[in-house]
Amino acid sequence: MSFDKRPTIVVPGDEPIQIQGSPHLDRLEPFGRVIVYPDRPTEEQKVERVRDAEVIINSRGAVTWREDDLGSLARLRLIVVCAVGTDSIDLRAATALGVAVSNQPGRTAGVVAEHIFGLMFAVAKRAAYQTIELKSGRWTRRENVFLQGKTLGVVGTGNIGSELARLAGAIGMEVVAWTFHPTAERARRLGVRYVELDELLATADVVSLNVALTDESRGMVGERQIGLMKPGALLVNGGRGALVDTDALVRALHSGHLGGAGLDVYETEPLPADDPILTCEQVVLTPHMADQTPEGTELLNEGAVDNVIAFLEGSPQNIVNPEALERS
């Protein structure tokens, strides 16, 4: 009798579909035994599904890994996410346990930036509001926003923010930007002017949030910051929902202080049916799917498999907690 002693690689819950059926999974065959679960697990199921796994491919951020979960997985060495963000994983606990976590920085920046750009246009042209009015049998005309010559404030100039700045410049928008670590060289390369966050909020006609969610960035746009924004300004959030105080945003939309918002991310996902943002007229909402195109999906699948193979070959890449490698 023979036993398969190769590493076990598990996708614990691939719903909605991300990686199941991808040809990139075939590349893992020489490296380990691959198990893909096509449905979203309960809290109990997810741990049982990966009990013997050395590698987890976390294709969906809705499947979270906290300290108690990770502490019960004695064989686990690596978690790979099909994304840039790693907020579905307790990085502190993973590092302490010697579990490396890898992501995919910048891989779908162009895809995501295009989606955010589209949200900006949809909000500016009142697309969702006008569609609802027409479907309801009402011929309601409300002024649009002309974007050429207006100022876009890009909060976060990583891969996505940088591409967004390029797109905005292409249609004749002025771009001001803020980042945690601005440099003159970076400003020249991107063709932007770095300013303090308060100045950006006060001068931009459209503000786009493109920073990662960290302890430092959580709640960075609240009541005070929204109050600084120009009357009628637009807010677009393609970063994470918790960057913004949702209640303050809803109040600003209902009062008319803000002219609209385009959101792809929310504090609670999936979005609850009673979420207050759904009561706002001038919003365009998408269900955290900025990189969900056929091209974007396969780019992420390819990157996830690349990260697994690199790790199993002894050359880890895109590790966000390198201290874990020293502990493992």
Secondary structure, 3 states (H helix, E strand, C coil): CCCCCCCEEEECCCCCCCCCCCHHHHHHCCCCEEEECCCCCCHHHHHHHCCCCCEEEECCCCCCECHHHHHCCCCCCEEEECCCCCCCECHHHHHHCCCEEECCCCCCHHHHHHHHHHHHHHHHCCHHHHHHHHHCCCCCCCCCCCCCCCEEEEECCCHHHHHHHHHHHHCCCEEEEECCCCCHHHHHHHCCEECCHHHHHHHCCEEEECCCCCCCCCCCECHHHHHHCCCCEEEEECCCHHHECHHHHHHHHHHCCEEEEEECCCCCCCCCCCCHHHHCCCEEECCCCCCCCHHHHHHHHHHHHHHHHHHHCCCCCCECCCHHHHHC
